[in-house]
Amino acid sequence: MDIRCEGLLDYAAIAEVNILAFGQENEARLVEEIRCSQGYIPELSLVAEIDGVIVGHILFSYIDLIGEESLQVLSLAPLAVLPQFQRRGIGSALVEAGLEKANAINEALVIVLGHPHFYTRFGFEASVNYKITSPFPVPEDVFMVKPLQNYHQKYQGKVVYPPAFSAV
């Protein structure tokens, strides 16, 4: 398996991976909208490829954290793997590669809304432990953060997602 940054020619395959993984088009539309926004970070949109076929995709993009000051942090969304390739470590490999790249470009914090049993393996914790609140009512254990090497305690407040996320 090869993990690499997405390219223009990968867009259709990435959309297909997201549609098949989630059984709907919302996440594929989210990826398209993020690509057209200021929150898009090309080096943090990664694909997993096996024998020339894209089987997984992960996207990290900028969102806002509003507290004493307004700060940009990373959102991990979406993470998708083709159904026939799930439970083979592809999603985990994409998360690890993405976190490594985010650390390498000196990002401070990643936020995810997801399954605690999956994301805690990578060091994600409940956001309330860091005085970070979700913009919508969800159980505390599913709204998580992962502090990176550039993390400082100033990263506190309420998460504000850009309009691209409203359709998901």
Long-range contacts (C-beta under 8 A, 24 or more apart in sequence): 1-48, 1-49, 1-50, 1-55, 1-90, 1-93, 2-48, 2-49, 2-50, 3-46, 3-47, 3-48, 3-49, 3-93, 3-94, 3-97, 4-46, 4-47, 4-49, 5-42, 5-43, 5-45, 5-46, 5-47, 6-42, 6-45, 6-46, 6-47, 6-57, 10-47, 10-54, 11-35, 13-47, 13-53, 13-54, 14-47, 14-54, 14-57, 17-54, 17-55, 17-56, 17-57, 17-80, 17-81, 17-82, 18-57, 18-78, 18-80, 20-82, 20-83, 21-78, 21-80, 21-81, 21-82, 21-83, 21-86, 22-78, 22-80, 26-167, 26-168, 27-77, 27-78, 27-80, 27-168, 29-167, 30-77, 30-78, 30-164, 30-165, 30-167, 30-168, 31-57, 31-59, 31-78, 33-163, 33-164, 33-167, 34-59, 34-61, 34-162, 34-164, 37-61, 37-162, 37-164, 38-62, 39-63, 39-75, 39-162, 39-164, 41-74, 43-101, 43-105, 44-74, 44-98, 44-101, 44-102, 44-105, 46-94, 46-97, 46-98, 46-101, 48-81, 48-90, 48-93, 48-94, 50-85, 55-81, 55-82, 55-85, 55-90, 56-80, 56-81, 56-82, 56-85, 56-90, 56-91, 56-94, 57-94, 58-91, 58-94, 58-95, 58-97, 58-98, 60-98, 60-102, 60-107, 60-110, 63-111, 63-159, 63-160, 63-161, 63-162, 63-165, 64-159, 64-160, 64-162, 65-109, 65-111, 65-132, 65-155, 65-156, 65-157, 65-158, 65-159, 65-160, 66-157, 66-158, 66-159, 66-160, 67-131, 67-154, 67-155, 67-156, 67-157, 67-158, 68-154, 68-156, 68-157, 69-154, 71-108, 71-154, 71-155, 71-157, 73-107, 73-108, 73-109, 73-110, 73-111, 73-155, 73-159, 74-102, 74-107, 74-109, 74-110, 74-111, 75-110, 75-111, 75-112, 75-161, 75-165, 76-110, 76-111, 76-112, 76-114, 77-112, 77-113, 77-165, 77-168, 78-168, 79-114, 91-118, 92-121, 92-122, 95-119, 95-122, 96-122, 99-146, 99-148, 102-148, 103-148, 103-149, 103-150, 106-149, 106-150, 107-148, 107-150, 108-147, 108-148, 108-150, 108-151, 108-152, 108-155, 109-145, 109-146, 109-147, 109-148, 109-151, 109-155, 110-145, 110-146, 110-148, 111-143, 111-144, 111-145, 111-159, 112-143, 112-144, 112-145, 112-146, 113-138, 113-142, 113-143, 113-144, 114-142, 114-144, 115-142, 116-141, 116-142, 116-144, 119-144, 119-146, 120-144, 122-146, 123-147, 127-159, 130-155, 130-156, 131-156, 131-157, 132-156, 132-157, 132-158, 132-159, 133-157, 133-158, 133-159, 134-158, 134-159, 135-159, 135-160, 135-161
